[in-house]
Amino acid sequence: MSIQHIWEIRAKNTPLLKKKCNHCDSERFASSDKFRLNAQKKNIDIWLIYRCVKCNNTYNMTLFSRIRTESVSKEIFSKMSENNTEIAWEYAFSHEIRRKNNVEADTDSVEYEILYHEIHEEEMINPDSEMLTFKIKCPFDFNLRISAVIRTALNLSSAKLNRLIEADAIWFDGKPLLKKHKIKNGDIVQVHKAKLKSVL
């Protein structure tokens, strides 16, 4: 029976925003992981606070505008009131929130680590399956190419990865891998064992 391995990608920081500061010459803002809440009668506004990386000038990214207080769940409202980092990261990585605010993320600014286990020789020669199977765990989307993850986790040079791609030895979500493929949580990568051994 084929074993499904896990490749876990952990972001170390939230993406910077590409935004010109009106106080200095900087073009990047970083999330403070803090919220600003403003309640007026039965309506509420909620922002995620960003700060210029050079002068600390603030930019408030709108999360909710003029909504009824009961429209936000008590759990989420409580977390925002307490500046919960986990939920701040969810909004900082949200494409939809950035789109609504007409701002762009600098996804190259996200540092990350890949947690994986090396493949043992026994599994490489296991006759039960001809493919190695890997599942991606990556809760945040920051335009990371799957090819970068594969090279790191399988310790492949760029040339060896190219040879595997040309030989249709790597499949991504049921299709031959293309270098442009970006990862998302739950993706499945399959690698042909014999072809992998031939380049190692």
GROMACS elastic network, one bead per residue, 0.5 to 0.9 nm:
[ bonds ]
;  ai    aj funct       b0    kb
    1   128     6  0.57505   500
    1   129     6  0.69207   500
    2   123     6  0.88850   500
    2   126     6  0.88512   500
    2   128     6  0.67564   500
    2   129     6  0.58868   500
    2   130     6  0.87384   500
    2   131     6  0.78213   500
    2   132     6  0.72878   500
    2   133     6  0.73705   500
    3   123     6  0.86688   500
    3   132     6  0.74945   500
    3   133     6  0.67605   500
    3   134     6  0.85084   500
    4   132     6  0.75567   500
    4   133     6  0.50534   500
    4   134     6  0.54560   500
    4   135     6  0.67070   500
    5   116     6  0.80195   500
    5   117     6  0.78806   500
    5   119     6  0.89944   500
    5   132     6  0.81538   500
    5   133     6  0.61864   500
    5   135     6  0.61357   500
    5   136     6  0.88005   500
    6   115     6  0.81450   500
    6   116     6  0.64939   500
    6   117     6  0.80413   500
    6   133     6  0.86760   500
    6   134     6  0.55175   500
    6   136     6  0.61175   500
    6   137     6  0.69669   500
    7   114     6  0.67214   500
    7   115     6  0.58980   500
    7   116     6  0.51047   500
    7   117     6  0.80936   500
    7   134     6  0.65338   500
    7   135     6  0.60470   500
    7   136     6  0.50594   500
    7   137     6  0.61335   500
    7   138     6  0.84942   500
    7   149     6  0.82147   500
    7   153     6  0.76843   500
    8   113     6  0.82086   500
    8   114     6  0.56326   500
    8   115     6  0.50108   500
    8   116     6  0.66474   500
    8   135     6  0.83032   500
    8   136     6  0.59756   500
    8   138     6  0.60563   500
    9   112     6  0.66948   500
    9   113     6  0.58286   500
    9   115     6  0.64019   500
    9   116     6  0.89969   500
    9   136     6  0.75771   500
    9   137     6  0.61704   500
    9   138     6  0.50843   500
    9   139     6  0.81105   500
    9   140     6  0.87561   500
    9   149     6  0.84161   500
   10   111     6  0.86459   500
   10   112     6  0.54386   500
   10   113     6  0.53854   500
   10   114     6  0.64402   500
   10   115     6  0.77807   500
   10   137     6  0.84947   500
   10   138     6  0.66852   500
   10   139     6  0.80742   500
   10   140     6  0.83433   500
   11    14     6  0.72974   500
   11   110     6  0.66467   500
   11   111     6  0.59806   500
   11   113     6  0.66888   500
   11   114     6  0.89997   500
   11   138     6  0.83747   500
   11   139     6  0.88256   500
   11   140     6  0.74524   500
   11   142     6  0.88533   500
   12   110     6  0.69139   500
   12   111     6  0.53426   500
   12   112     6  0.51734   500
   12   113     6  0.74471   500
   13    16     6  0.88652   500
   13    89     6  0.84964   500
   13   109     6  0.82406   500
   13   110     6  0.57181   500
   13   111     6  0.62401   500
   13   112     6  0.77318   500
   14    30     6  0.77533   500
   14    31     6  0.70440   500
   14    89     6  0.64359   500
   14    92     6  0.62660   500
   14    93     6  0.66113   500
   14   107     6  0.85824   500
   14   109     6  0.80530   500
   14   110     6  0.60713   500
   14   111     6  0.84468   500
   15    30     6  0.72749   500
   15    31     6  0.79638   500
   15    92     6  0.71366   500
   15    93     6  0.69503   500
   15   105     6  0.59924   500
   15   106     6  0.57801   500
   15   107     6  0.54202   500
   15   108     6  0.76583   500
   15   109     6  0.56910   500
   15   110     6  0.52435   500
   15   111     6  0.87737   500
   15   142     6  0.77007   500
   16    19     6  0.89007   500
   16    28     6  0.60704   500
   16    29     6  0.55174   500
   16    31     6  0.71026   500
   16    50     6  0.89754   500
   16    53     6  0.88918   500
   16    92     6  0.88461   500
   16   104     6  0.87717   500
   16   105     6  0.58375   500
   16   106     6  0.52839   500
   16   107     6  0.72105   500
   16   108     6  0.87095   500
   16   109     6  0.62390   500
   16   110     6  0.77546   500
   17    27     6  0.80775   500
   17    28     6  0.54540   500
   17    29     6  0.50529   500
   17    30     6  0.64762   500
   17    31     6  0.82678   500
   17    50     6  0.84777   500
   17    98     6  0.89721   500
   17   103     6  0.69397   500
   17   104     6  0.58823   500
   17   106     6  0.57294   500
   17   107     6  0.86396   500
   18    27     6  0.57876   500
   18    28     6  0.50196   500
   18    29     6  0.68295   500
   18   103     6  0.69165   500
   18   104     6  0.54980   500
   18   105     6  0.57062   500
   18   106     6  0.59549   500
   19    26     6  0.80637   500
   19    28     6  0.53847   500
   19    29     6  0.64983   500
   19    52     6  0.87699   500
   19   103     6  0.71292   500
   19   104     6  0.76655   500
   19   105     6  0.88354   500
   20    23     6  0.89198   500
   20    24     6  0.83552   500
   20    25     6  0.72309   500
   20    26     6  0.60575   500
   20    28     6  0.66602   500
   20    29     6  0.83193   500
   20    52     6  0.87915   500
   21    24     6  0.56840   500
   21    25     6  0.63664   500
   21    26     6  0.55669   500
   21    27     6  0.59281   500
   21    28     6  0.74936   500
   21    29     6  0.80103   500
   21    52     6  0.66475   500
   21    55     6  0.86681   500
   21    57     6  0.73930   500
   21    58     6  0.88404   500
   21    59     6  0.87603   500
   22    25     6  0.76497   500
   22    26     6  0.85305   500
   22    57     6  0.83100   500
   23    26     6  0.83964   500
   23    52     6  0.89602   500
   23    55     6  0.73939   500
   23    57     6  0.68839   500
   24    27     6  0.87173   500
   24    52     6  0.87266   500
   24    54     6  0.75850   500
   24    55     6  0.67693   500
   24    57     6  0.86666   500
   25    54     6  0.84136   500
   26    29     6  0.82149   500
   26    52     6  0.70630   500
   26    53     6  0.72060   500
   26    54     6  0.62927   500
   26    55     6  0.81159   500
   27    52     6  0.79222   500
   27    53     6  0.84423   500
   28    51     6  0.85526   500
   28    52     6  0.61147   500
   28    53     6  0.61111   500
   28    54     6  0.83131   500
   28   106     6  0.82665   500
   29    50     6  0.58412   500
   29    51     6  0.51863   500
   29    53     6  0.54966   500
   29    54     6  0.85757   500
   29    56     6  0.85498   500
   29    57     6  0.86905   500
   29    58     6  0.82412   500
   29    59     6  0.77612   500
   30    33     6  0.88921   500
   30    49     6  0.86657   500
   30    50     6  0.52864   500
   30    51     6  0.53641   500
   30    52     6  0.63470   500
   30    53     6  0.61936   500
   31    34     6  0.76506   500
   31    48     6  0.74336   500
   31    49     6  0.61947   500
   31    51     6  0.63703   500
   31    52     6  0.89666   500
   31    88     6  0.83653   500
   31    89     6  0.85910   500
   31    92     6  0.70294   500
   32    35     6  0.83035   500
   32    48     6  0.78248   500
   32    49     6  0.57740   500
   32    50     6  0.53832   500
   32    51     6  0.65012   500
   32    88     6  0.86713   500
   33    48     6  0.71412   500
   33    49     6  0.70081   500
   33    50     6  0.79226   500
   33    83     6  0.67201   500
   33    84     6  0.75738   500
   33    85     6  0.57139   500
   33    86     6  0.86733   500
   33    87     6  0.86092   500
   33    88     6  0.52029   500
   33    89     6  0.70363   500
   33    92     6  0.82875   500
   34    47     6  0.86287   500
   34    48     6  0.60741   500
   34    49     6  0.57123   500
   34    50     6  0.82278   500
   34    80     6  0.77828   500
   34    81     6  0.88919   500
   34    82     6  0.84991   500
   34    84     6  0.76350   500
   34    85     6  0.76766   500
   34    88     6  0.68987   500
   35    46     6  0.69106   500
   35    47     6  0.55844   500
   35    49     6  0.57271   500
   35    60     6  0.86558   500
   35    80     6  0.60582   500
   35    81     6  0.72170   500
   35    82     6  0.85022   500
   35    83     6  0.59435   500
   35    84     6  0.87689   500
   35    88     6  0.77234   500
   36    45     6  0.80933   500
   36    46     6  0.56963   500
   36    47     6  0.51112   500
   36    48     6  0.63624   500
   36    49     6  0.67309   500
   36    60     6  0.79323   500
   36    80     6  0.83073   500
   36    81     6  0.82512   500
   36    83     6  0.89710   500
   37    44     6  0.70747   500
   37    45     6  0.58058   500
   37    47     6  0.65702   500
   37    48     6  0.89985   500
   37    80     6  0.81818   500
   37    81     6  0.75563   500
   38    43     6  0.85319   500
   38    44     6  0.56197   500
   38    45     6  0.51419   500
   38    46     6  0.64688   500
   38    47     6  0.87829   500
   39    42     6  0.71912   500
   39    43     6  0.58331   500
   39    45     6  0.63759   500
   39    46     6  0.86397   500
   39    66     6  0.87388   500
   39    69     6  0.80662   500
   40    43     6  0.52846   500
   40    44     6  0.60200   500
   40    45     6  0.83454   500
   40    66     6  0.86060   500
   41    44     6  0.79841   500
   42    66     6  0.89499   500
   42    67     6  0.81994   500
   42    68     6  0.57412   500
   42    69     6  0.60523   500
   42    70     6  0.85371   500
   43    65     6  0.84059   500
   43    66     6  0.52509   500
   43    67     6  0.51871   500
   43    69     6  0.56747   500
   43    70     6  0.89319   500
   44    64     6  0.75503   500
   44    65     6  0.67044   500
   44    66     6  0.52373   500
   44    67     6  0.54695   500
   44    68     6  0.62533   500
   44    69     6  0.58225   500
   45    62     6  0.77991   500
   45    63     6  0.77382   500
   45    64     6  0.54083   500
   45    66     6  0.54027   500
   45    67     6  0.68460   500
   46    61     6  0.85768   500
   46    62     6  0.63168   500
   46    63     6  0.55323   500
   46    64     6  0.50462   500
   46    65     6  0.65818   500
   46    66     6  0.86917   500
   46    80     6  0.86289   500
   47    60     6  0.55065   500
   47    61     6  0.51965   500
   47    63     6  0.51860   500
   47    64     6  0.69395   500
   47    65     6  0.85041   500
   48    59     6  0.84414   500
   48    60     6  0.56696   500
   48    61     6  0.51418   500
   48    62     6  0.66067   500
   48    63     6  0.68194   500
   48    88     6  0.72739   500
   48    91     6  0.78692   500
   48    92     6  0.79451   500
   49    58     6  0.67279   500
   49    59     6  0.60239   500
   49    61     6  0.63332   500
   49    62     6  0.89207   500
   50    56     6  0.86483   500
   50    57     6  0.82725   500
   50    58     6  0.55746   500
   50    59     6  0.50181   500
   50    60     6  0.59943   500
   50    61     6  0.72346   500
   51    54     6  0.85231   500
   51    55     6  0.79807   500
   51    57     6  0.53907   500
   51    59     6  0.61129   500
   51    60     6  0.86023   500
   52    55     6  0.56355   500
   52    57     6  0.50828   500
   52    58     6  0.63220   500
   52    59     6  0.77662   500
   53    56     6  0.60884   500
   53    57     6  0.82910   500
   54    57     6  0.81783   500
   61    97     6  0.82687   500
   61    98     6  0.80588   500
   61   101     6  0.67033   500
   61   103     6  0.89758   500
   62    65     6  0.67940   500
   62    97     6  0.77505   500
   62    98     6  0.89446   500
   62   100     6  0.82850   500
   62   101     6  0.66971   500
   63    91     6  0.79034   500
   63    97     6  0.66594   500
   63   100     6  0.88231   500
   63   101     6  0.86829   500
   64    67     6  0.65294   500
   66    69     6  0.88686   500
   67    70     6  0.83237   500
   67    71     6  0.66399   500
   67    72     6  0.82727   500
   68    71     6  0.53418   500
   68    72     6  0.76918   500
   69    72     6  0.59494   500
   69    73     6  0.85489   500
   69    77     6  0.88431   500
   70    73     6  0.68109   500
   70    74     6  0.79649   500
   72    75     6  0.83043   500
   72    76     6  0.66936   500
   72    77     6  0.62145   500
   73    76     6  0.53808   500
   73    77     6  0.61051   500
   73    78     6  0.84924   500
   74    77     6  0.50570   500
   74    78     6  0.59388   500
   74    79     6  0.85497   500
   75    78     6  0.51810   500
   75    79     6  0.62714   500
   75    80     6  0.87274   500
   76    79     6  0.50653   500
   76    80     6  0.61692   500
   76    81     6  0.85358   500
   76    87     6  0.79864   500
   77    80     6  0.51606   500
   77    81     6  0.61095   500
   77    82     6  0.86502   500
   78    81     6  0.50535   500
   78    82     6  0.62855   500
   78    83     6  0.86748   500
   78    84     6  0.86212   500
   79    82     6  0.51166   500
   79    83     6  0.61385   500
   79    84     6  0.50531   500
   79    85     6  0.85889   500
   79    86     6  0.88191   500
   79    87     6  0.71934   500
   80    84     6  0.58822   500
   80    85     6  0.88317   500
   80    87     6  0.74468   500
   80    88     6  0.77629   500
   81    84     6  0.77289   500
   82    85     6  0.89428   500
   83    86     6  0.89065   500
   83    87     6  0.82404   500
   83    88     6  0.72978   500
   84    87     6  0.57896   500
   84    88     6  0.63013   500
   84    89     6  0.88893   500
   85    89     6  0.61495   500
   85    90     6  0.87002   500
   86    89     6  0.53178   500
   86    90     6  0.65180   500
   87    91     6  0.64997   500
   87    92     6  0.86083   500
   88    91     6  0.53830   500
   88    92     6  0.61127   500
   88    93     6  0.87304   500
   89    93     6  0.60907   500
   89    94     6  0.84680   500
   89   140     6  0.86339   500
   90    93     6  0.54660   500
   90    94     6  0.62656   500
   90   139     6  0.89076   500
   90   140     6  0.76105   500
   91    95     6  0.85371   500
   91    96     6  0.89118   500
   91    97     6  0.68551   500
   91    98     6  0.87341   500
   92    95     6  0.84687   500
   92    97     6  0.80472   500
   92    98     6  0.81582   500
   93    97     6  0.84693   500
   93    98     6  0.84452   500
   93   105     6  0.85726   500
   93   140     6  0.63255   500
   93   141     6  0.67215   500
   93   142     6  0.73035   500
   94    97     6  0.54104   500
   94    98     6  0.64907   500
   94    99     6  0.86781   500
   94   140     6  0.83573   500
   94   141     6  0.80739   500
   95    98     6  0.52470   500
   95    99     6  0.60534   500
   95   100     6  0.86803   500
   95   104     6  0.87461   500
   95   105     6  0.85566   500
   95   141     6  0.84742   500
   96    99     6  0.50249   500
   96   100     6  0.62303   500
   96   101     6  0.86781   500
   97   100     6  0.51934   500
   97   101     6  0.63330   500
   97   102     6  0.85975   500
   97   103     6  0.88718   500
   98   101     6  0.50430   500
   98   102     6  0.59405   500
   98   103     6  0.52747   500
   98   104     6  0.64592   500
   98   105     6  0.76567   500
   99   103     6  0.63421   500
   99   104     6  0.76230   500
  100   103     6  0.79745   500
  101   104     6  0.88740   500
  104   107     6  0.89718   500
  105   108     6  0.86687   500
  105   109     6  0.87310   500
  105   142     6  0.87428   500
  106   109     6  0.56770   500
  106   110     6  0.78425   500
  106   142     6  0.88455   500
  107   110     6  0.56455   500
  107   142     6  0.53735   500
  107   143     6  0.66238   500
  107   144     6  0.83173   500
  108   111     6  0.78038   500
  108   142     6  0.80173   500
  108   143     6  0.83924   500
  108   144     6  0.86763   500
  110   142     6  0.73446   500
  114   149     6  0.72640   500
  114   152     6  0.78411   500
  114   153     6  0.74782   500
  115   153     6  0.81932   500
  116   153     6  0.63632   500
  117   120     6  0.88892   500
  117   153     6  0.78588   500
  118   153     6  0.75143   500
  118   154     6  0.75360   500
  119   122     6  0.84654   500
  119   123     6  0.69100   500
  119   124     6  0.73227   500
  119   154     6  0.82117   500
  120   123     6  0.56130   500
  120   124     6  0.66898   500
  121   124     6  0.50352   500
  121   125     6  0.65375   500
  121   126     6  0.86362   500
  122   125     6  0.54594   500
  122   126     6  0.60445   500
  123   127     6  0.84872   500
  123   132     6  0.84293   500
  124   127     6  0.84979   500
  124   130     6  0.86730   500
  124   131     6  0.89538   500
  124   132     6  0.80347   500
  124   193     6  0.60873   500
  124   194     6  0.79470   500
  124   197     6  0.78762   500
  125   128     6  0.89371   500
  125   130     6  0.88848   500
  125   193     6  0.80157   500
  125   194     6  0.85605   500
  126   129     6  0.68290   500
  126   130     6  0.81012   500
  127   130     6  0.68873   500
  129   132     6  0.77123   500
  129   193     6  0.86401   500
  130   191     6  0.84743   500
  130   192     6  0.59846   500
  130   193     6  0.57141   500
  130   194     6  0.73117   500
  131   169     6  0.89593   500
  131   190     6  0.59987   500
  131   191     6  0.53247   500
  131   193     6  0.54243   500
  131   194     6  0.84470   500
  132   189     6  0.81545   500
  132   190     6  0.54389   500
  132   191     6  0.50612   500
  132   192     6  0.63750   500
  132   193     6  0.62783   500
  133   188     6  0.70621   500
  133   189     6  0.58555   500
  133   191     6  0.66364   500
  134   187     6  0.83704   500
  134   188     6  0.57355   500
  134   189     6  0.50337   500
  134   190     6  0.62348   500
  134   191     6  0.84059   500
  135   185     6  0.85279   500
  135   186     6  0.60996   500
  135   187     6  0.58268   500
  135   189     6  0.63368   500
  135   190     6  0.88304   500
  136   183     6  0.76709   500
  136   184     6  0.73313   500
  136   185     6  0.57797   500
  136   186     6  0.51536   500
  136   187     6  0.51595   500
  136   188     6  0.63140   500
  136   189     6  0.77766   500
  137   184     6  0.79092   500
  137   185     6  0.51518   500
  137   186     6  0.59122   500
  137   187     6  0.78384   500
  138   141     6  0.72674   500
  138   183     6  0.79076   500
  138   184     6  0.63397   500
  138   186     6  0.75483   500
  139   184     6  0.77385   500
  139   185     6  0.57656   500
  140   184     6  0.77402   500
  140   185     6  0.76197   500
  141   144     6  0.74560   500
  141   182     6  0.88733   500
  141   183     6  0.75229   500
  141   184     6  0.62500   500
  141   185     6  0.79767   500
  142   182     6  0.87820   500
  142   183     6  0.86341   500
  142   184     6  0.89226   500
  143   182     6  0.57139   500
  143   183     6  0.70557   500
  143   184     6  0.85858   500
  144   147     6  0.86317   500
  144   148     6  0.75000   500
  144   149     6  0.81915   500
  144   181     6  0.85594   500
  144   182     6  0.54584   500
  144   183     6  0.59876   500
  144   184     6  0.85596   500
  145   148     6  0.55961   500
  145   149     6  0.70891   500
  145   179     6  0.72170   500
  145   180     6  0.65244   500
  145   181     6  0.57814   500
  145   183     6  0.60367   500
  146   149     6  0.51655   500
  146   150     6  0.62349   500
  146   151     6  0.86757   500
  146   172     6  0.86783   500
  146   177     6  0.87923   500
  146   178     6  0.89197   500
  146   179     6  0.73487   500
  146   180     6  0.79856   500
  146   181     6  0.59714   500
  146   182     6  0.54281   500
  146   183     6  0.53629   500
  146   184     6  0.89851   500
  146   189     6  0.89052   500
  147   150     6  0.50825   500
  147   151     6  0.61174   500
  147   152     6  0.86512   500
  147   161     6  0.79673   500
  147   177     6  0.84767   500
  147   178     6  0.82354   500
  147   179     6  0.57795   500
  147   180     6  0.79613   500
  147   181     6  0.75559   500
  147   182     6  0.82930   500
  148   151     6  0.52887   500
  148   152     6  0.63613   500
  148   153     6  0.87030   500
  148   179     6  0.89101   500
  149   152     6  0.52697   500
  149   153     6  0.60325   500
  149   154     6  0.83777   500
  149   183     6  0.89231   500
  150   153     6  0.52453   500
  150   154     6  0.57954   500
  150   155     6  0.77886   500
  150   156     6  0.76046   500
  150   161     6  0.82348   500
  150   189     6  0.87515   500
  151   154     6  0.55128   500
  151   155     6  0.53917   500
  151   157     6  0.65629   500
  151   158     6  0.72814   500
  151   160     6  0.88891   500
  151   161     6  0.68912   500
  152   155     6  0.50316   500
  152   156     6  0.67391   500
  152   157     6  0.88312   500
  153   156     6  0.80267   500
  155   200     6  0.88932   500
  156   159     6  0.79663   500
  156   160     6  0.58879   500
  156   161     6  0.60873   500
  156   199     6  0.87541   500
  156   200     6  0.78070   500
  157   160     6  0.52299   500
  157   161     6  0.62556   500
  157   162     6  0.86303   500
  158   161     6  0.51636   500
  158   162     6  0.62057   500
  158   163     6  0.87751   500
  159   162     6  0.50883   500
  159   163     6  0.63665   500
  159   164     6  0.88503   500
  160   163     6  0.50801   500
  160   164     6  0.63749   500
  160   165     6  0.86999   500
  160   196     6  0.89422   500
  160   199     6  0.61862   500
  160   200     6  0.79538   500
  161   164     6  0.51356   500
  161   165     6  0.61999   500
  161   166     6  0.86193   500
  161   199     6  0.87272   500
  162   165     6  0.50578   500
  162   166     6  0.60781   500
  162   167     6  0.85512   500
  162   179     6  0.89076   500
  163   166     6  0.51366   500
  163   167     6  0.61958   500
  163   168     6  0.87397   500
  163   169     6  0.85954   500
  163   199     6  0.78631   500
  164   167     6  0.50650   500
  164   168     6  0.62831   500
  164   169     6  0.50919   500
  164   170     6  0.64933   500
  164   191     6  0.87048   500
  164   192     6  0.87566   500
  164   195     6  0.70176   500
  164   196     6  0.70470   500
  164   199     6  0.78846   500
  165   168     6  0.50957   500
  165   169     6  0.59595   500
  165   170     6  0.60475   500
  165   171     6  0.86790   500
  165   176     6  0.75955   500
  165   177     6  0.64232   500
  165   178     6  0.74374   500
  165   179     6  0.83729   500
  166   169     6  0.76154   500
  167   170     6  0.81639   500
  167   195     6  0.78887   500
  168   171     6  0.72103   500
  168   176     6  0.58480   500
  168   177     6  0.74303   500
  168   192     6  0.85635   500
  169   176     6  0.77159   500
  169   177     6  0.84267   500
  169   190     6  0.81284   500
  169   191     6  0.57145   500
  169   192     6  0.50346   500
  169   193     6  0.82822   500
  169   194     6  0.89006   500
  169   195     6  0.62610   500
  169   196     6  0.73922   500
  170   175     6  0.84878   500
  170   176     6  0.60811   500
  170   177     6  0.56831   500
  170   189     6  0.71018   500
  170   190     6  0.56846   500
  170   192     6  0.64583   500
  170   196     6  0.89645   500
  171   174     6  0.58002   500
  171   175     6  0.51864   500
  171   177     6  0.50819   500
  171   178     6  0.88511   500
  171   188     6  0.81997   500
  171   189     6  0.57392   500
  171   190     6  0.50288   500
  171   191     6  0.64440   500
  171   192     6  0.85177   500
  172   175     6  0.52711   500
  172   176     6  0.60251   500
  172   177     6  0.52159   500
  172   178     6  0.82294   500
  172   181     6  0.83389   500
  172   187     6  0.73705   500
  172   188     6  0.59633   500
  172   190     6  0.65077   500
  172   191     6  0.89597   500
  173   176     6  0.83775   500
  173   177     6  0.85800   500
  173   187     6  0.60739   500
  173   188     6  0.51031   500
  173   189     6  0.63509   500
  173   190     6  0.81800   500
  174   177     6  0.88721   500
  174   188     6  0.78357   500
  174   189     6  0.81465   500
  174   190     6  0.82334   500
  175   178     6  0.87486   500
  177   180     6  0.85526   500
  177   181     6  0.72286   500
  177   189     6  0.86524   500
  178   181     6  0.56547   500
  179   182     6  0.83813   500
  183   186     6  0.86494   500
  183   187     6  0.67188   500
  184   187     6  0.59567   500
  191   195     6  0.81616   500
  191   196     6  0.70669   500
  192   195     6  0.55358   500
  192   196     6  0.60518   500
  192   197     6  0.86875   500
  193   196     6  0.50721   500
  193   197     6  0.61398   500
  193   198     6  0.86322   500
  194   197     6  0.51384   500
  194   198     6  0.62725   500
  195   198     6  0.50576   500
  195   199     6  0.68288   500
  196   199     6  0.55698   500
  196   200     6  0.64392   500
  197   200     6  0.52015   500
